[in-house]
Amino acid sequence: MRSEANIRLSGSGLSLSYFHQQVVRDGTIVLRGGEVTALIGPNGSGKSTMLRALARLHRPDSGQITLDDGQSALDLSAIQFARRVTLLAQSRPTPAGVTVRDVVGYGRHPYRGRFRGNDPDGPAAVAKAMEVTGVATMADRPVNELSGGELQRVWLATCLAQDTGVLLLDEPTTFLDLRYQVEILDLMRDLADHHGVAVGVVLHDLNQAAAVADHLVLLQKGSVRASGKPADVLTPQHLSETYGIQIDVQCESPDGQLTCRAIGRHNLTPTR
């Protein structure tokens, strides 16, 4: 994993559509090395679409996607881009009979020649990625025999083996139990803090976003409603108006950790 504090991936003025229907309007986001940026918002607000645009999987109708010193990400070849940015998508097909080590090795594709050679750094990168994600002990197990949490960590190891400065994750904690959710969040923080990776992640859980992210981008119906530090974005007004339900935000812990709580009908204080 690279350690370059000046790594940066940004999208500005992004207009994104599906079948001529606009789903993101004037979207702007900046990912910086050593920081975690989380995209939050209701279903259908454009979070995953914006992340896919940053990964060059959804071409913008208008706007710019730039790397580092302003170079257009759209001008890079597929291999050049894959050496700088990687995406952990929501779902991937699970190959039958393929070992964990071989799946993690898929992440080395930008560095291999046509006949899968010429990658002297590959074995070390794969071993390091498996160690960081805690899957080294299952290196020889077929991936189709793993649990959902184990498999998610293997796919994350595959992304890390790609050795990029920017890591994009689309809802990486979905369908995982609490332990693996926390492990994935901790790993994101480690990558940013200790390896200088620029992490961009889509999260549904507001408390997870508050705990892991340096910056938040709150989307509402395809537009950026608020962007900034968690304390500036996670306000009762922003959240209640965006989600259409009363949401309280409290800060009770000594470290300033925010806690968001949606108030349903049965939690409302009765009036007398």
N, C-alpha and C positions, 0 to 999 in steps of 0.2 A: 504494500500500500504506500502511496506516495505521500510526501510531506512537503507541500508547497502552499504557503500561506496566501499567495497571491492568486490561487486558482479561483476562477469566477465563471459562472454561467448565468446569463440573464436573458429574459424575454421582455420586450417593451412594446406597447401598443398592439398587442396580439389580438387579432380577430380570427376566431376559429369556428368552423361550421361543419355540420353533417348534412349531406344531401341538400345543400343550399339553405339550411336552417341554422342561423347563427346561435352558437352555444356559449361563446366567450366574446366579450366586447372590451376592447382596450385593456387587455390584461397585462399587468406588469409584475415581474418577480425577479429577484436577484438572489442567487446562491453564492456564498462566499466560502473560501477555504477555511476550515476550522470551525464552521458553524452548521447548525441544523435549522433548516427552514421547513415549517410544516404548513401544508395547505389544508384548510378546514372549511366546513360549510355543509349544508344539507345535501341530500342526494339530488343529482341533476344540476348542481350549481356550477359545474365545469372544472372541478379539481383534477380529476384523472385526465381530462382532455388537455388541460394546460400542461400537466406533467408529460404526457405523451408528445406534446409539441416540443417541449424542451429536449426530449429524446429523439427528435426528428422522425417520429412515427405518425405525426399528424401535421401536414404542411399548413402553415398559416395562410389565410386569405390576405392578410396584411400584417405589418409589424416586423420586428427584428429579433433574431436569436443570436446572441454573441457570446464568444468565449474570451476570457482573459483580457487582452488589451483592445477589444473591440472587433476582433476577427469574426466574420459571419460564420456561424456553425453550419449553415446551409451550403457553404462553399467548399467544405472539406469532403474528401472521399469517404466512403463508408468505413474503410480501415482506419483512416486518420481519426475519424470521429470516435470509433469504437475503442481507440487507445486513450481517449480522454473522458468519455462519458459512458456509463452503463446504467441499465434499468432493470430492476426487479419488478416484473409485471405481477398483476393480481393472480394469474394462473398460468401454469406451464404444463405441457404434457409430460407425464412420468414415463420414461423409457423402461421397458421391462428387461431384466437381466443385465443391466448396466451397473457397474459398481459406483460407489460414491466418489472414489478417486477419479474415475473416468469422467463422471458428470462434472465434477469441479474443473477437470481439465478442459471442458468445453469453453471455459472462460478465456482460454489462451488463444482462441481463434484469430484475434487480430495480429498475433505475433508469429503465426506459423505460415510456412510456405505452402504452396499448392499441394504438396504431398506430406503435410503435417510435420515437416522437419524445421530445422533452423530456428529453434526456440530454446537456447541454452538456459535461459532463466526460468523456463516453464516449471520444471519439477520443484524448484525452491518456492516459486510463487504459489503453486498448488498446495504444497505442504504447509506454508504459512497461512494460507486462507483457511485450510481445514483446522489448523491449530487455533486460530483466532475465533472461529465460529463453534469450536468444541465438537467437531465431527471427525477428528483424526482417528479416534478409536473405532469408528465404523467404516473406515476407508475401503475395506474389501467387501462390504455388504451390498447386495443389490438395492438400488434406491426404491424399487417397488415393494420392498418389505418394510419400509420405514413408516413411522407415525407421521401425522401431519406436521407436528412441530419439528421433528427431526428433518423432514424433507424441506421445510421452509429454510432451515439453517443451511442445508446443503445448497439450495439455490442461491442463498446469500453468499456462501463461500464461492460459488461459481462467479458471481459478480465481483467479489474481491480478488479472485485470481486474475481477472481482467486487468487489474492494476491501473485503474483510472483515478483521476483526481476529483471526479464528480460522480456521486452515487445517487440515483433516483429510485425511490421505493413507492409502489402504489399499494396502499393498505396492507403493509407487511404483517400486521398483527391479527388480521381477520382469520377467524376459525381456529385460532390458537388458544390453549388454556392459559391461565394467568401467569404461570411460571415462564412459559416460552414468550409470552408477550413482553414480560419484564426483561428477559434476556435479549430480545431483539432491540428493545429501546436502549438498554445499557450498551449494546454493541454499537448502535448508531452514535451514541455519545462518545464512546471510545475512539471510533474512527475519526470523528471531528476533532476531539481534544488531543489525541496522541498521534494521529497520522495526517492531520491537516486536510482531511477530505471535506469537500463541500457536499453536504447531504440535503437532498430535497425529498420530502416524504408527504404522502397523502394519509391523513388520519381522520377517523370518525370520532374517536374518543377525545373529548375536549380536555379532560384531565391528563391523559397521556400527552397530548400536545403541549399543555402547560408545563409538564414535567420535563420533557425532552428538548424542546425547541428554544433556540435563541430568538428566532423571528417567526411570526405567524402571518399568513395571508388568508383572510376570511373572505370567501366568495359567496355571493348571493345572486342567484339567477343570472350567472354568467358575468357578473361584474365584481370587481374587488371592492368590498364594502369597507374593509379596514386592513391595514398592513403595518407591522411594527413589532415592538416587543410584546410579550404575552400580556403584561399589565395594561398596555395601551389598547390591545385588541379585544381581550376577554373582559369586556364590560357588560353589565346587565342590559344596557340599552342596545349595544351592538348585537349581542347574542339573542335577546328576546325578539327583536325586530327581524333578525335574519331567519331564525328557526320557527317563528310564529308561536312561541310558547314562552311563558315566564321562566327565565333562567336567572338564578341568583349566583353571585360570585363572591367568594370569601377568601380571605388571606389570614390564616390562623397560625401557620407554622413559623418558627423563628427564621427559616431561610427564605421566607417570602413566597412559598409555594401557593399558587392559586388553586381553588377548588370550585368547580362549576356544578350546579345542581338544578336540574329541570324540575319545575313545580307542576305536578299534575293536579287534576281536580280533587283527588283524595288527600292531597298534601296541603291544600289551601287552608289558611287559618279562618275558621268560621267567624262571621260578623255577628254581633249581638244587636 
